[in-house]
């Protein structure tokens, strides 16, 4: 008979219900018995007793039933009374009437979008309702058909987690405010894990018909890479994972849609650069043996670098033209406007989601309920809340200031550390450049062919970028821990405040970390070089680190190289990590043989990764850093949005796959928007207009070319190269700037060498001072910056003003819902009153007059 019993039990192991098959498992805690586990056992005993006092129902699975024969699983079920009480406390909105507002009408070209659509039951897993915060005293006001399924699993696990986070485990006689909450029990090893259950396996439906199998639907329609062109089932994501994760995927999907337009425009600009290859007179002049070949250039570094011919940079000048052409200006202006459109349309999309997901009044209601347990525990001082008139914990202003000063000092110290590392990398570039130059350019060595493809600038740039990348990764690793530590130390009051503070700290650090090398190449490199008789040195003449010059093809191509290495390096690094994850998963999946019969639902989830509190934070960070790359420096690399688009199409599905297959189910949490990231995106958008204007003016060679074309060159670019190089007498070059082994053949051919600048020649009375053309070009650059910034900003603000943040139909729906709530509540109260009056009339007949007066008073109060 025992065998029969186990046979009966076996198929039901993969279930989300208690042994009775009726009560649903809302949360699971796991623990292992240690040798010295008496203290832990004591804590567990107290904690579990207090959970039962709070009304939760518990059921333990013995370690003999688990696969490793070591782990106990404690299953938690919240009965109706507990759910109703806490839904009331947490003001959870629940349906009281079906929505009578029709959905948007079918679009005329609906058949075009048909391939991208998902089935209706996946897109809208539940009908539209008007909702109202739950009130325990008015249960008959709400649409309650079945108390077991009235609250969806995500709401149930949120309520249970709220209780777990605030339940204490000290003994009655010894009150210890530290001994509170599941987080502490997890950190001291009393429990090994705490998680809500997934509702089924991701690759097949649950056997139990009462189970929703939403995880399977999400995997099938959303997480598989082959559905990359389909829309995302946002309502189902929200229902299963909660609003916070729903908002992230809504934002990521919207960002990717908008990237499509930027990518197309970038591709057009790049194509223009490729097609106008043949009209590029400057490159032809550089490559011409009679023109570029006859121009002898001054050495690019002291001692090690020889004199060189201009035509040796033929290849890099062609590459430079691909990105540095007239189309780039239009693209930079287009991207300034695209960013505004993206942010404005996102606000509208967010407002629509806020309404559909019942988050309109979320902030005000929830602020009080979002207080972190850590804040309640660590703040012993109490004061009166002016709004609720209740005593609440608070942090004294002196303590707040001290904590703030310490955290600010820490952040400043770490940011200075990065800046120091960047300066170190620049010093490396300067020191190593000479070595590369002497190796690559040495005519005795047999690497002349390599020297044509790999210029010393390129070799220095690539190795410095790689070193920079490694430093970024190492500093990242340490700062992350420091940032969490200082944010904990500040004791923020609410979860929202905690996340926003951490977000700002991490982003400031990452901003300097990822973008500083690009800022250096764009705005500092080649700008402070001096001229052959009077070169500028980093840290003064004693260091002998001469400031580096740009590649003769222009500084823009170096910025492009830098951007591609850091951006692509970051994406490839991220994708390698995720590919390894997929590989491990695939190999473990292959080795699995029909596990669900002897492998319970909670054990299957126990072996998955825990979704940490900062899980979403890293996903956002990755995307916002990428957003910075495609907006701040897009003028140097029009293909950046296209790379980002491909990356994001992959990213959405990989993230979806991770959520459905690799992570335990996260506790559902609410968020009405993307939080501090919105402000960060706005700041990046404004900064991007400025950086792109400066890149077009100072980093690219577009303005000097335009000035030459319209002022000096009689509407032709011929002679531009000769015009842009100044002359210096070789005899006047100081000894320490001369090559160690002068190339006699060059010294004999010419008495002068050329360098990039606009200065008077040696035989002029104002020799080596700036020519008039230099000032013309500088004026044109400044004028360009002012005009471009103003044009883009005016268009930005006009577009932002034109597009309302909240769509008009959403405004109407919100008003309609508020009106209905008032009307329904009033009718409900009146009906209830009638029933009470008729009941009281039957039990003790009152005089008609007093009855009428009572009724009159109550009704007027209601009205």
N, C-alpha and C positions, 0 to 999 in steps of 0.2 A: 504493500500500500504506500510505503514511503516513496518507492520509485514513481508510482502513479502521481503522488503529490508533486514531486520535483518536475515531472513531465508537465503537469498543469502550470506550475509556476514559471517554468523555463521560458516559454514564449513571451510572458508578460514582463520580463526583465527590462525590455526597452520601452518603458512607460514613463509618463510624467505624473502618475497618480500614486497615492499611498497604497498599501497592500489591499485595502478594501476596494480599490478601483474607483472610488467616488471622489475622495478629497484630493485636490490638486496639489502637487509639490510646488510651492512658490519660491523656495530658496533651499540651498543645500550648503551645509557646513561640513568640512572633513577634518579629521584629526588622526594622529598616530600616537600610540602609547609609548612614551620613552621609558628608559630605565629609571631616570630620576624625575618621573612625571607626576609626583604627588601634588606639587604646587599647582601644576597645570590642571590636574584632575579636579582639584578644589575649585579653581576658577571656573572650569566648565560647569561644575555642579551648580555653583551660585548663578552663573549666567543663564543656564537652561531653566533653572527654577524661576528666575525673574522673567524670562521669556514667556513661560507658562502663565505667570501672574498677569502678564500683559495681554493674555488671551490667545496666544499662538498655540497651535497644536504641533507636537513633535513626534517623530518616529525614527528610531535608530536602526541602521543596517550594521550588523556585526561584521568584524574584520574577516571572519571565516567565509563570508559571502563575497568578499572582494577578491579581485584577481591577484593582488600582491599579498593577500592574507595579512596585511598590516593595517590597512586604512579603515577607519570607521566613517560612515556617512550619516549625518544627522539631517533628516528631511523636515522642512518647516512648512506648515499650511496655515494660512490666515483665514479663519472662519468669517462669515458674513458680518457679525457684530464688530469685529476688529476692523475690517475693511471699511464699514460704514462710518465708524468713529473717526478713523484717520483720514478718510476721504473728506469728511467734514472739516477736520483740522487743516488739512492741506488744500482745502478749497478746490478739489478736483472737479473739473467741469464734466457734466454728464448730460445725456440727451433728455429733453422733456417733450420734444415734438419733432416730427419729420419736417425737413426743410421744404418750403413751398416755392423757393426761388429756382427757376429753371436753370439748367446748365447752359453754358455758352452754345449758341447754335452751330450747326456743322458748317465748316468753312467750304466755300464753293469748290476749291481744288482739293477736296478731302482725299481723293484717290491718290494724289501725288504723295501725301504723307503716309499712306496706308502701310507701306513696307516698314516704316519706322515705329509703327504703333505696337502696343502690347494688348493682350485681351482685356476686355472691360473689367472682369472680376479681379484681375491683377492690379490694374490701375486704380480702381475704386473698390477696395476690399470691404468697405462698409458704406451704407447709404448716408446721405447728408442729413445732419440733424441740427436743430437749434439746441444750444446747450446752456446750462446754468450751473454755478457751483453747487456741489452736492450738499444737502442739508438733511441730517439724520431724522429730524422731527417731521420732515415732509416727504417721506419715502413714496407716498402714493401720488406725488406731483410728477415724479419722473417715470420714464418708460421702462419699468422693470418687469421683464417677462420671466427671466430665470435668474435667481440670485447668484447661481454658480458661475454664470458667464457674463453677468452684467458688467463687471470690471474686467477689461482685457488683461492677459498675463503681464503685459509691460507695466500697467498701473499697479497690479498686485505686487510685482517684485519691487517696485519703487516704494510702496507703503511698507513692505516687510523690511527693506533696507533702512528706511527711516527709523523704524523701531530698533533694529539691530545696532544702528549707529549711536543710539542714545540710551541703550539698556546698560545698567551698571552691574558689576560683578563683585562688589564688596559685601561683607557680611553686615547684617542689620546693625550689630553693636558698634562696628568700626567704620565710620563713614570716611571714605577716601575719594576725594573728587577726581583723582587721576584715573581711578579704575572704572572707566566708562568706555563702552563702544567696541564694536567688532574690529575696527581698525587696529586698536591697541592689542587686542587678543591675537590678531594675525601677525603683528610685528613682533610680539614676544613668543610666538610659536605655539600658543595654546591651541589654535586651529591652524591647519595648513592652507585652507582655501575657503572662500565663501562666494557662491555664485548662483544666479538663477539658471534654470535649465533651458536648453534649446528644446523646441517642441517635438522634433523628430530627427532622424538622420537626414543629411542633406541630399543623399542620392536616391532616396525613395520615401514615399508617403508613410505616415505612421499607420500601424494596423488599427489602432483605436479610432473609430469614426468621430468620437467627440474631440479628437485632437485636430487643431487647425492645419497642421503641416505647412505653416508659413515659411519655415526655413527651406523646405524643399522647393516651394514656389519661387523664393528669392534666388536660390541657386540656379534653378532651371531657366528663369527668365532674365536674370540680372547679372549673376556672377560669372557666367561662362563667356569666354573671350569672343566666341562666335556671334554673340549678340551685341558687339561693340557699336553697331549702327542704330540700335534700338533706343527708345526713350527709357528713362529709369522709372521703376514703380515707386515713386516717392512716398505715396500714401501708405503703401505696404511697409516700406522701410521705417517710416515713422511709427506705424502701428507695432512693429516688431521690436525696433531698437530704441524708440523714443525720439523726441523732437530734435535733440541736440545733434544726433548723428544724421537725422533726416536733413537738417539744415545744411550740414557739411556737404552731403552729396548733391543737394539742390544747388549749392553755390558752385561746386566743382563742375557739375554738368553745365551750368549756365556759362561759366568762365570758358569752358571748352567750346561751347557753341559760338560764343563771341570771338574766340581765337580764330575760328575758321575764316572770318572776314579779314582779320589782320594778316593771316597767313597767305591768303590769296593776293592781297595787295603787295605784300613783301615779295612774293614770287614774281609778280609783274615787274616790280622795280629791279629785281635781280636779273630778270630776263632782259630788261632794257639795257642793263650794264653789259650783258653778254652780247646782245645784238649790236650795240654801238661800239663794239670793240675796234672796228676798222676806222672809226672816225677819231680815234684817240691819237691826236697828233703828238702830244707830249711823249707818250711811250715810244712812238716811232722814232722821235728825235733821240731819245735816250738809247734806243737799240741800234741806231744807225752808226756803223763804224766810223763814218766821216764826221759825225757830229758828236754823239755821246762818246765814241771811241777816242776822240781827240781831246776830250775835256779831262784834265788831270785834277783829281780831288785831293784836298788836304787830308792828312792822316786823322782817323776817327778816335785814336787814343794815343797816349804818350808812349814813346820808346818802341812798343811792340808792333804798332800798326804802320804799314807802309803807305806810300802814296798809292792811289788806285784810280782806275779809269771808270768813268760814269756808266759805261755800257755793261759793267759787271752786275748792275742792279736791274737789268732789263726785265727779268722774270717778275720781280716783286712789283715793278711799276705796272705791269699788265694786271697782276692780281689786284693791285690797289684800285685800278679803274673799275673793277667789277662792283666794288662797294662804294667808291668815292666818285659818284657822278651826279648829274643834275636831278635824276629821279629820287635820289636819297633825300633831298630837301622836301619834296612833296610827301615822301613817306614819313619823314619826321613830323611834319605838320599833321598828316593824316592820323598818326599814332597818338598825338596830343588830343585830338578830337575823339578818337576811338576809346581812349581811356575814360573820358567823361561819359560817353554813351554807355559804356560797360557799367560804370558805377551807378548811373542814374537808372538804367533799366533794371539793374540788380535790386535797387531800392524798391522798385515797383513789384518785382517778382517776390521780394521778401515780404512786402505788405500783403500780397495775396496769400502767401503761405501762412502769415500770422493769422489772417482771418480764418482760413480753411482749417488750421490746426488749433484753433481756440487759444491763441496766445496774445490776444489784443490787450487785455488788462493784466497780463501775466506779471509784469515787473512789480507793479504796486502791491498786488495781493501777496506775491511770493516773497517779497523782500525779507519780511519777518521770518518766514519759514525756511529761508535759505541759509540761516545762520549756521556757521560751521560748528560742529560739536567741539572742536579744538578751542574755538573762541569762547564758548560757554564755559569750558573747563578751566582755561588759563586766566580768564578775566574774573577776578574775585570781586572787584568793585561793582556796585550797582547804582543805577540812578533811574529816575522816573522818565518813561517815554511820553513825550507831550501828546502824541497822537493816540496811543492805546491806553494811556494812563496806568501802565503797569511797570513794575520795576524790571529793569533789564541790565545785563552785564555791559560794561564799557571799559575802554582802555584810556587811562588818564593821558592828558595832552603831553605831559613831560615824557612819559614812557614812549608815546607815539613818536615824538620828535627825535628822541635818542635813537630809537630803532630805525627811523627814516634816514638819519644822518649816517649811521653805520652802513645801511644797505647802499646808499648813494655812493659812499666812499669806496665800497667794494666794487660796485659796477664801474666807477671811474678808473679804479686800479686795473681791472681786467681789460677795459677798453684801451688803456695806455699800454698794457702789455702787448696787445695786438699791434698797436701802432709801432711799438718798438720792434716787433718781429717784422713788420712790413719794411721798416727802415733797414733792418738787417738784410732782408731779401734784396733791397735796392743796392746796398753796399756790395752784396754778392754779385749782382748783375754788373756793377762797375768793375769789380776786381777780375771777374771771370771773362768779361768781354775781351780784354787785351789778350788773354791766353787763347781764347777761341780764334781771335783774329790772326795771331801769329801761326797757329796750327793750320787754319783753313787757307789763309792767303799765301802761305809760304810757297814760292815757285819751285823750291827744291823737292818738296814732298809730292808724292804721286797721288794727291787727292784733288787735283784741279777740277775734275768732273763733279765731285761731291761739292766742292766749293761753289759751283755755279748754282746748285739747287739749295744747299744749306748755307745761307749767309751767316756771318758771325752774329748779326742781330737776331736771326731766327733761332740759332742754337742757344743764345743767351736767354731769349724770351721763353722758349719751350722749357728749358731746364729750370728757370726761375719760377715759371708758372707751376711746374710739378712740385717744386720744393714748397712753394706757397700753399699749394693744395694740401700737402701732408701736414704742414703747420696748422692750417685751418681745422683739419680733422682732429688733431691732437688737442688743440685749445678748446674746441667744441666739447670734447669728451669731459674735460675738467670743469669747464664753466657751467655746463648743464647742472652738475651736482651743486655747485656753489649757488646758482640762481635759485634752485629749489630750497636750499638751506636758508638763504636770506629772506625769501618770501615767507617761509614758515616762521622765521624769527619775527617778521613784522606783524604776525597774527591778524590777517585780514578778517573782517567780520563775516562776509558772505562768501559763498562759493564763487559767485560771479566776480566779486572784487579780487579774490585770490587768483582766479584765472587771468583777469585783465592785467593785474600787476606782474604776474609771471610772464605773460605774453609780451608786455612792454620791455621788461628786462632782457628777455631772450632775444627779442627782435633787434633791440639796439646793438646788442653784442654781435648777432649774426650779420646785421647790416654792415658794420665795420669789417667784420671777418671776411665776408664774401666779396664786398664791393670795393674795398680799399685799393686792391691791386689794379682794378679797372680804373678807378679815379686817378691813380698815379700815372698810368699810361696815357689816359685821356687828357689830363690837365697839367701835369708837371713835367713829363718826360719831353726832352727836346726844346723846352720853353726857356730854360735858363742855362744856355750852353756857353755864351760868350763868343769870342772869335779867335782865330789862330794866335794872335799875339797876347791875348788876355782871356784865357779860358777860365770858366767857373769851376770850383771844386766843392765836392760835398764835404762838410766839416772843415773847410779851409784848405790852403795849399799843402799843409804838412801831411795830410792823409794820402795825397797823390791819387785820390779817387775822383777822376774827372767826370763831371756830369755827362750822362750819355746823350747822344744825339739820336734823332729818329732815323729810321730806315730811309734812305734817299727816296723811296717810293712814297713817302709820307707816313705820318704817325698813325693814320687811321687803320692801316693794314695790321699794325701791331696791336691796336686795341681790339680789332676783330679776332686776332689769334688768341689774345688773352681771354676774351669773352667766350670764345668757342671752347677753350681748354677748361675754364672754370665751370661754365654752364654744362657742357657735355660731360665733363668729368664727374660733376655732381649727379647728373641723371644716370650715367652709366653705373656709377658706384651704387646708387639706390636700386637700380634695376638688377645688378648682380646679386645684391643681398636678397631681393625678392625672388630671383631665379633659383637661388640656393634653397630658399624656403619651399618653392614649388617642387624642386627635385627631391628633397627629403620627404615631402608629403606624398609624392608619387611612389617613391620606393616603399614607404610604409603602407601605402594603400594596396600595393601589389601583394605585400606579404600578409594581407589580412584574409582570413577565411571565415566568412559568415559569422561575424563576431556577435551580432546582436542577441543571439540566444543565450550566451553565457557571459554577457558583458553589459551591465545595466546602463540605463540612460545617464545616471549621474557619474558613473565611471568613465563613460565615453567623453563626457564634458570635462571631467577632472584632468584628463591628460592633455587637454588643449591649453593654449597659452592664455594667461590672464590679460584682459584688456585694461591697461593701466589708466590711471586718472589723466595722464598726459598723452594718452594714445592719439587722440584727435589733434592735440596741440602740434605734434610733429607732422601730421598730414597737412595741416594748415600752413605750418612754417615752410615746408617744402614748396608748396604752391605759391606762397607770397614771395619767397626768395626768387622763384622762377619769374613771377610777375614783375619783380624788380629788374631782372635781366632783360626781359623783353620790352620794358618801357624806358628804363634809365639810359641804356646804351644802344637802343635799337637803330639809331642813325648809323652805327658802324657795321651793323650786320642785319640786313633786312630779312634774312632767312630764319632769324631767331624765333619768331612766332610759329613758323612751320615746324621747327624742331619741337617747340613746346606743345603744339597741337598733337603731333604723333605721340609724344610722351604721355600727354593727358588722356588720350583715348585708351592707351594701355593702363594708365594709372587708375582710372575709374574702375576698370574690370578687375585689376589686381587687388585694389582695396576692397572691392565687393567680395572677391573670392576669399580674401583674408578674413573678412567679417563673418562670412557664412561657414567657412570650413576650419579656420585656424584658431579663432578666438573663442573663448567661452562667451556666453551671451552677456553683454554688458548690462548693468542696471540702467533701466530707462531713466534719462534725465531730460529736463526741459530747458530750452533756450529759445528766446524769441528772435534772435538775430546772430550774426557771426561775431558779436562782441567787439573787443578792442581791435580786431583785424580790420573792421570797417574804417576806423580812423587811420590805421596804418596804410591801408590802400589809398585813402584820400591824400595822405601826405606824400606817398610815393608818386601818385599821379601828378601832383603839383611840382614836385622836385624834377620829375621826368621832363617837363617842358623846359625847365632851366638847363638841365644837363644836355638835352639834345640841341638846344640853341647854341650852347658853348662848344659842343662837339662839332657842329656844322661850321662854327666860326673859327675856332682855334685849332682843332685837331685835324680837320680835313683841309685839303688845299683848294676848296671850291672858291672861297672869296678871293685869294690872290689870283686865281685863274680868271675870275670874272672881271676883276679890276684891270688885269692885263688886256683881256679881250676887248673891253669897251673903251679903255683909256689909252693904252700904249701900243696895242697890237693891230690897230686898224681893222677891227672885227675879224681877226684871224689869230689862231693859237700858235702860228709858226714863230719860232724864236722865243717862246715862253721859257724854256728850260735855261737857255743862255741868260735870259733876263733875270731869272730867279736866283742865279748863283753870283756871289760877289768874288772879287779877285784879291789874292794876297801874295805878297812877294816872298818867295821861299827863303831868300837871304835874311829876311827879318824875323823868321820863326825862331823863338828862343830855343836854346840847346835842348832843354828837357822836354820840349814838345816834338822834337825831331825823331824820326825812326832811328833805331840803333844801327841798322845796316842800310844806309840810304841806297835806294835802287838807282844805280848810276845812269841806267838808260833813261829813267824818267827825269832825273836832275839835268841831264844833258839836253833832253828834248825841250824843256820849258824852264822858265825862270819864275813862273807864277803857278799857284794852285788855286782851286775854287772851293768855296764853302757856301752852305745854304744860309743866306741872309740878304738883306738889302743895305749894303754899306758902300761908301765911296772907294774907288780903287787907289792903289799906292801913289799914283802920280797926281792925285787931286789935292787941292789945298786943304780940304776938310777930310783928309784920308781916314778911312776906317770909322767914320761916324755914320749914323743912319741917313739914308737918302730920303728925298721927298716921297718917293714911292712907298717906303716903309710906313710913313705916317698916313698916306692915303689909304693903304690896306688896313691899318689899325682902325682908322675912322670907319671904314666900310664894315669891318668885323663888328665893332660896337653898334653901328647902326642896324646891322642885320639882327644882332641879338635882341635889341630893343623892339624892332618891328616884329620879328617872329614871335617873341614872347607875348607882345600885346595882341597880335592877331589871334594866337591860339587861346590866350586867356579870355579875350572878349567872346570868341566862339564858345569856349567852355562854359562861361557863366551864362551866356544866352541860352545854350542848350539845357543847362541845369535848371534855368528859370522856366523854360518852355515845357519841360517834361515834369508833370506833377509826381511827387513821391508815392502817393497812394492812388491807384486807379479809381476812376469815378464809380464804377460798378461795385468795387469793394467798399467804398465809403457808404454807398446806398445800402448794401447788405448789412453792414455793421449797425447802421441806424435802424434798419428794419428789425434786426434781431433784438436790439435794446428795447424798441417799442413793444415787440411781442412779449418779451420777458415781463415788462411792467404789466401789460394787459393780462397775461396768463396768471401771473402771481396774484393780481387783484381779484380775478374771477375765482381763483383757487381759494383765496382767503374768505371771500364772500360765501362760497359754497360750504366751506368748513364751518363758518359761523352759523349758517342756516341749520346745519346738522346739529351743532352744539345746542343751539337755541331750542330746536324741536325736542332734543333729548332732555334738556333741563325742564322743558314745559311739561313733558310727560311725567317726570319724577316729582316735581313740585310746582303745581300750577300757580303762576304769578298773576298779579293784576295786569290787565292789558296795557295800562298806561306805562308802568315801569318797564314792561317788556319792550314796548315801542321805543321808549327813551334809550334803553340799553342798546337796542338794535341801531337806533339812529346814531348814537355816539360812536359805536364801533365802525359803522359804515363810513361815517365822515372821516374817522381816523384813517381807514383804508384808502379812501379817496384822497 
